[in-house]
């Protein structure tokens, strides 16, 4: 037993000695002037350069100051000092960031965002949707493809290329999306009805609505007139619509009546999740997000654009966020006709019936906020653009992200911008909007 312990101790001592001597061994293979610079950099106080980085610096630079500058480039996002060789310059602007921030931002963006949002995380260039900018955007994506192939795993590069192909298809005049699922296809037939090979359901290729037997033999305009004559008032049908909701565990899609809180239990698999962002509700004892979760009961970690947080915003502030995303609102008065699930045990769905002010577009105060948040999620609006520095710090702390300190004499607006960049790289928001559907069943229990 003693022999084994002594053997382990000797091996550990040998490793430690080897790691301490390694830089000096590397220096012996360098010319005298480079060796001196190498050892000076490796023994600097309050610095912890890796031998490999220092070796690269002394081989590419003539003197100590140049080598030190090579090793101490500051990333504008994470504020960490990294070697110049670990800095990535964006292709269509003057911005740069470290490899770690590049990998983190584009890994999340490729998985969670649309192809148009895969732009510089600092300045937002290039403007992909700018009129006449197709050639520039393709040039940008070709160069970005090279960077992604080099720095990110193959499966993310493949997903990026798939999104690029989808974008190219969408530019084709005969490309259509299925109204029932996320499948896209080229429809070159003369008939209006388009059958999806994925979900086997049908869509009108012209008005892009779910296909109805009554549409057969009628133009889209004639079919709309038929709907107006045979269905409730257009405004009422808009307000009485159901929003589909998908269980994140079993993927069953059901309709959702308004009303109640955001905690849902799927009647198919009993999975508990948030109806606003699909995050799992779990007891604190089994939540692995942080040690603080152990002190909580049943809870979920909601992203900042979930209704869970945005319902506490004022209506003017929600309007401002929509204006920031070029979303304009309509005006409609009367009573709120959104269906609610009653809590009297009957599980009946009835119109809300509360007064609807003209400035609330036909909704009562509570349902109007839900409507605004749906619009925000649909346009991928990020509430962080309106956050104050205090709100940004709270957001980062909520997700256990290190909060950068404010530099001396740094203007508040620049500090807030820097906090938002850190948030954009480290924290994901809702990436897909809820699709409105008219379906009769509601197998969810709301709590």
Rosetta blueprint (number, residue, H / E / L):
1 X L
2 X H
3 X H
4 X H
5 X H
6 X H
7 X H
8 X H
9 X H
10 X H
11 X H
12 X H
13 X H
14 X H
15 X H
16 X H
17 X H
18 X H
19 X H
20 X H
21 X H
22 X H
23 X H
24 X H
25 X H
26 X H
27 X H
28 X L
29 X L
30 X L
31 X L
32 X H
33 X H
34 X H
35 X H
36 X H
37 X H
38 X H
39 X H
40 X H
41 X H
42 X H
43 X L
44 X L
45 X L
46 X L
47 X L
48 X L
49 X L
50 X L
51 X H
52 X H
53 X H
54 X H
55 X H
56 X H
57 X H
58 X H
59 X H
60 X H
61 X L
62 X L
63 X L
64 X H
65 X H
66 X H
67 X H
68 X H
69 X H
70 X H
71 X H
72 X L
73 X E
74 X E
75 X L
76 X L
77 X L
78 X L
79 X L
80 X L
81 X E
82 X E
83 X L
84 X H
85 X H
86 X H
87 X E
88 X E
89 X E
90 X L
91 X L
92 X L
93 X L
94 X L
95 X L
96 X E
97 X E
98 X E
99 X H
100 X H
101 X H
102 X H
103 X H
104 X H
105 X H
106 X H
107 X H
108 X H
109 X H
110 X H
111 X H
112 X H
113 X L
114 X L
115 X H
116 X H
117 X H
118 X L
119 X L
120 X L
121 X L
122 X L
123 X L
124 X L
125 X L
126 X L
127 X L
128 X L
129 X L
130 X L
131 X L
132 X L
133 X L
134 X H
135 X H
136 X H
137 X H
138 X H
139 X H
140 X H
141 X H
142 X H
143 X H
144 X H
145 X H
146 X H
147 X H
148 X H
149 X H
150 X H
151 X H
152 X L
153 X L
154 X H
155 X H
156 X H
157 X H
158 X H
159 X H
160 X H
161 X H
162 X H
163 X H
164 X H
165 X H
166 X H
167 X H
168 X H
169 X H
170 X H
171 X L
172 X L
173 X L
174 X L
175 X E
176 X E
177 X E
178 X L
179 X L
180 X L
181 X L
182 X L
183 X L
184 X E
185 X E
186 X E
187 X L
188 X L
189 X L
190 X L
191 X L
192 X L
193 X E
194 X E
195 X E
196 X L
197 X L
198 X L
199 X L
200 X L
201 X L
202 X E
203 X E
204 X E
205 X L
206 X L
207 X L
208 X L
209 X L
210 X E
211 X L
212 X L
213 X H
214 X H
215 X H
216 X L
217 X L
218 X L
219 X L
220 X H
221 X H
222 X H
223 X H
224 X H
225 X H
226 X H
227 X H
228 X H
229 X H
230 X H
231 X L
232 X L
233 X L
234 X H
235 X H
236 X H
237 X H
238 X H
239 X H
240 X L
241 X L
242 X E
243 X E
244 X E
245 X E
246 X E
247 X L
248 X L
249 X L
250 X L
251 X L
252 X L
253 X E
254 X E
255 X E
256 X E
257 X L
258 X E
259 X L
260 X L
261 X L
262 X L
263 X E
264 X E
265 X E
266 X E
267 X L
268 X L
269 X L
270 X L
271 X L
272 X E
273 X E
274 X E
275 X L
276 X L
277 X L
278 X L
279 X L
280 X E
281 X L
282 X E
283 X L
284 X L
285 X L
286 X L
287 X L
288 X L
289 X L
290 X L
291 X H
292 X H
293 X H
294 X H
295 X H
296 X L
297 X L
298 X L
299 X E
300 X L
301 X L
302 X L
303 X L
304 X L
305 X L
306 X L
307 X H
308 X H
309 X H
310 X H
311 X L
312 X L
313 X L
314 X L
315 X H
316 X H
317 X H
318 X H
319 X H
320 X H
321 X H
322 X H
323 X H
324 X H
325 X L
326 X L
327 X L
328 X L
329 X L
330 X L
331 X L
332 X L
333 X L
334 X E
335 X E
336 X L
337 X L
338 X L
339 X E
340 X E
341 X E
342 X L
343 X L
344 X L
345 X L
346 X L
347 X L
348 X L
349 X E
350 X E
351 X E
352 X L
353 X L
354 X L
355 X E
356 X E
357 X L
358 X H
359 X H
360 X H
361 X L
362 X L
363 X L
364 X L
365 X H
366 X H
367 X H
368 X H
369 X H
370 X H
371 X H
372 X H
373 X H
374 X H
375 X H
376 X H
377 X H
378 X H
379 X L
380 X L
381 X L
382 X L
383 X H
384 X H
385 X H
386 X H
387 X L
388 X L
389 X H
390 X H
391 X H
392 X H
393 X H
394 X H
395 X H
396 X H
397 X H
398 X H
399 X L
400 X L
401 X L
402 X L
403 X L
404 X L
405 X L
406 X L
407 X L
408 X L
409 X L
410 X L
411 X L
412 X H
413 X H
414 X H
415 X H
416 X H
417 X H
418 X H
419 X H
420 X H
421 X H
422 X H
423 X H
424 X H
425 X H
426 X H
427 X L
428 X L
429 X L
430 X L
431 X L
432 X L
433 X L
434 X L
435 X L
436 X E
437 X E
438 X L
439 X L
440 X L
441 X L
442 X L
443 X L
444 X E
445 X E
446 X E
447 X L
